[in-house]
Amino acid sequence: MTFPDLRPEIPDIEAIRGAIDVNRPLADLTWFRVGGPAQLLFQPADEADLAAFLQRLPQEIPVLVVGLGSNLLIRDGGVPGVVIRLSPRGFGGVETVDATHLKVGAGVPDKRLAAAALDAGLSGFAFYHGIPGGIGGALKMNAGAHGIETCQRVVEVRAVNRAGEIVRLAADDMGYSYRHSEAAPDLIFTSVLMEGIPEDKDAIRRDMDAVAAHREAAQPIRSRTGGSTFKNPDGHSAWKLVDAAGCRGLRIGGAEVSEMHCNFLLNVDNATAHDLELVGETVRARVLATSGIRLEWEIKRLGLFVEGQEIKEFLGA
Ligand SMILES: Cc1cc2nc3c(=O)[nH]c(=O)nc-3n(C[C@H](O)[C@H](O)[C@H](O)COP(=O)(O)OP(=O)(O)OC[C@H]3O[C@@H](n4cnc5c(N)ncnc54)[C@H](O)[C@@H]3O)c2cc1C
């Protein structure tokens, strides 16, 4: 799939300092390593560059933001419009503000935040040591593990809206719930003020080691995956429902439900996004048939199907 070049539609584009690529394949920017191109991929130099770009971009052109791609399934037909990715260079700073607060760029990988919090002697961030995404994605997804969620650390978020204006949101404005934020979908988070708890560094290091050991034992962390595929429905574990529906190890094309942790989908052998989504919808349909429960995707699916390869939710059940 090749899209028309959008650059001529953006006035005064020469003033933009970040990297602009046309029909840029996105597969290598995601953990699954699948998916088609972005019509235009923009990696802003910094927050001011991001704002300037959005001010110039005609309103009818859709915009999507991606982080480190650890929770994304980009469809094979690619993504029309603009895809924005915050580079670690422009958005990768972690600053100690005072004894309990860190200012963190949205391009900072979660693991680097955990390490910076250790350096600053702040606890409450060790869970990030095991999550392979970035802080922008963590703010959107309310990423969490081991009983702690991002919302517990957030004090104030800075963002740029579709009109290119800077917006500040208090933690309550983020409307957090399980793996979800109610913040306006056009907001691109650029940085966040986070609060930790002063703690002995050896204790923090022990917490981080425990997180790493748990991951190694329980999750296929070196595979091409998108993390937990489905949200846990109220009162249920998604993996137990998937297992009970007989889907552990289910394979279509190069995509498979992990034998190790059956709420993980894997690209085991040159899977396409179509293979992965088809396995996911087959799982949903079988869980619905065996338990009556409608699993909800935690992984964000973005972009277009290739014509003739459309997949219906629950396979149309
Ligand atoms: C092996 C593995 C283990 C995982 N374990 C966990 C876990 O324990 N707990 C957990 O919560 N998650 C887990 N995940 C899922 C994933 O790592 C998290 O959801 C992570 O926070 C996503 O961050 P990302 O940068 O990769 O975002 P992406 O996957 O790139 O994007 C996710 C969503 O965030 C949005 N987004 C990204 N950046 C921004 C921004 N700057 N502004 C606004 N929106 C933005 C995107 O539009 C998209 O909707 C795991 C994933 C893998 C592959």
The ligand as an SDF file (V2000), in Angstrom:
LIG
                    3D

 53 58  0  0  0  0  0  0  0  0999 V2000
    6.5080   -8.0970   26.8910 C   0  0  0  0  0  0  0  0  0  0  0  0
    5.5150   -7.0210   27.2750 C   0  0  0  0  0  0  0  0  0  0  0  0
    5.1260   -6.8830   28.5980 C   0  0  0  0  0  0  0  0  0  0  0  0
    4.2090   -5.8930   28.9700 C   0  0  0  0  0  0  0  0  0  0  0  0
    3.8470   -5.7650   30.2940 N   0  0  0  0  0  0  0  0  0  0  0  0
    3.0020   -4.7950   30.6570 C   0  0  0  0  0  0  0  0  0  0  0  0
    2.6220   -4.6270   32.0520 C   0  0  0  0  0  0  0  0  0  0  0  0
    3.0680   -5.3380   32.9390 O   0  0  0  0  0  0  0  0  0  0  0  0
    1.7600   -3.6430   32.3660 N   0  0  0  0  0  0  0  0  0  0  0  0
    1.2340   -2.7970   31.4240 C   0  0  0  0  0  0  0  0  0  0  0  0
    0.4620   -1.9010   31.7820 O   0  0  0  0  0  0  0  0  0  0  0  0
    1.5570   -2.9420   30.1110 N   0  0  0  0  0  0  0  0  0  0  0  0
    2.4210   -3.8950   29.7140 C   0  0  0  0  0  0  0  0  0  0  0  0
    2.7520   -4.0400   28.3870 N   0  0  0  0  0  0  0  0  0  0  0  0
    2.0900   -3.1660   27.3900 C   0  0  0  0  0  0  0  0  0  0  0  0
    2.8450   -1.8640   27.0890 C   0  0  0  0  0  0  0  0  0  0  0  0
    4.2290   -1.9900   27.3460 O   0  0  0  0  0  0  0  0  0  0  0  0
    2.2910   -0.6770   27.8710 C   0  0  0  0  0  0  0  0  0  0  0  0
    0.9320   -0.4520   27.5820 O   0  0  0  0  0  0  0  0  0  0  0  0
    3.0730    0.6230   27.5580 C   0  0  0  0  0  0  0  0  0  0  0  0
    2.7220    1.6070   28.4840 O   0  0  0  0  0  0  0  0  0  0  0  0
    2.8420    1.1270   26.1490 C   0  0  0  0  0  0  0  0  0  0  0  0
    3.7960    2.1330   25.9040 O   0  0  0  0  0  0  0  0  0  0  0  0
    4.3770    2.3790   24.4510 P   0  0  0  0  0  0  0  0  0  0  0  0
    5.3100    3.5300   24.5240 O   0  0  0  0  0  0  0  0  0  0  0  0
    4.9450    1.1330   23.8850 O   0  0  0  0  0  0  0  0  0  0  0  0
    3.0480    2.8170   23.6930 O   0  0  0  0  0  0  0  0  0  0  0  0
    2.5000    2.3350   22.2670 P   0  0  0  0  0  0  0  0  0  0  0  0
    2.3070    0.8620   22.2860 O   0  0  0  0  0  0  0  0  0  0  0  0
    3.3460    2.8920   21.1860 O   0  0  0  0  0  0  0  0  0  0  0  0
    1.0720    3.0610   22.2520 O   0  0  0  0  0  0  0  0  0  0  0  0
    0.0540    2.6480   23.1450 C   0  0  0  0  0  0  0  0  0  0  0  0
   -1.0420    3.7030   23.1650 C   0  0  0  0  0  0  0  0  0  0  0  0
   -0.5300    4.8870   23.7660 O   0  0  0  0  0  0  0  0  0  0  0  0
   -0.7190    6.0090   22.8940 C   0  0  0  0  0  0  0  0  0  0  0  0
    0.4110    6.9200   23.0760 N   0  0  0  0  0  0  0  0  0  0  0  0
    1.7380    6.6070   22.9960 C   0  0  0  0  0  0  0  0  0  0  0  0
    2.4790    7.7080   23.2460 N   0  0  0  0  0  0  0  0  0  0  0  0
    1.6080    8.7290   23.4870 C   0  0  0  0  0  0  0  0  0  0  0  0
    1.7580   10.1150   23.7950 C   0  0  0  0  0  0  0  0  0  0  0  0
    2.9560   10.6870   23.8890 N   0  0  0  0  0  0  0  0  0  0  0  0
    0.6330   10.8560   23.9710 N   0  0  0  0  0  0  0  0  0  0  0  0
   -0.6000   10.2950   23.8590 C   0  0  0  0  0  0  0  0  0  0  0  0
   -0.8070    8.9800   23.5810 N   0  0  0  0  0  0  0  0  0  0  0  0
    0.2870    8.2160   23.3940 C   0  0  0  0  0  0  0  0  0  0  0  0
   -0.7950    5.4200   21.4830 C   0  0  0  0  0  0  0  0  0  0  0  0
   -1.5320    6.2510   20.6010 O   0  0  0  0  0  0  0  0  0  0  0  0
   -1.5350    4.1120   21.7670 C   0  0  0  0  0  0  0  0  0  0  0  0
   -2.9230    4.3580   21.8550 O   0  0  0  0  0  0  0  0  0  0  0  0
    3.6770   -5.0250   27.9860 C   0  0  0  0  0  0  0  0  0  0  0  0
    4.0740   -5.1530   26.6510 C   0  0  0  0  0  0  0  0  0  0  0  0
    4.9870   -6.1410   26.2920 C   0  0  0  0  0  0  0  0  0  0  0  0
    5.4000   -6.2530   24.8440 C   0  0  0  0  0  0  0  0  0  0  0  0
  1  2  1  0
  2  3  1  0
  2 52  2  0
  3  4  2  0
  4  5  1  0
  4 50  1  0
  5  6  2  0
  6  7  1  0
  6 13  1  0
  7  8  2  0
  7  9  1  0
  9 10  1  0
 10 11  2  0
 10 12  1  0
 12 13  2  0
 13 14  1  0
 14 15  1  0
 14 50  1  0
 15 16  1  0
 16 17  1  0
 16 18  1  0
 18 19  1  0
 18 20  1  0
 20 21  1  0
 20 22  1  0
 22 23  1  0
 23 24  1  0
 24 25  2  0
 24 26  1  0
 24 27  1  0
 27 28  1  0
 28 29  2  0
 28 30  1  0
 28 31  1  0
 31 32  1  0
 32 33  1  0
 33 34  1  0
 33 48  1  0
 34 35  1  0
 35 36  1  0
 35 46  1  0
 36 37  1  0
 36 45  1  0
 37 38  2  0
 38 39  1  0
 39 40  1  0
 39 45  2  0
 40 41  1  0
 40 42  2  0
 42 43  1  0
 43 44  2  0
 44 45  1  0
 46 47  1  0
 46 48  1  0
 48 49  1  0
 50 51  2  0
 51 52  1  0
 52 53  1  0
M  END
$$$$
